[in-house]
């Protein structure tokens, strides 16, 4: 008896509010995969950020230390140039090909016909 009173006191109040309308959006498998995993072009951005970070790290290391060996100095310079160029190229590729998730969501939402227009369905055509 005491346990029932305690559980009734701790139970939250539940309020149900009626929804006026529900819009259902149909999406394809590829759209669902893009929403789930993100755009496949985002890998370009990930590698670009990593390579530019490596480039800047080697550049800062090169500018703050003295390197006696010419071979190590050349290796640092080559790494800075290669990582910087490849990182910038990948950044440009990502910027040109990016397909944002919000753009995909807007594309799906734009499928809904404007208010006041009737949508022609296959069943309405077959009934005629």
Beta strands, then each sheet from edge to edge (+ up, - down):
end
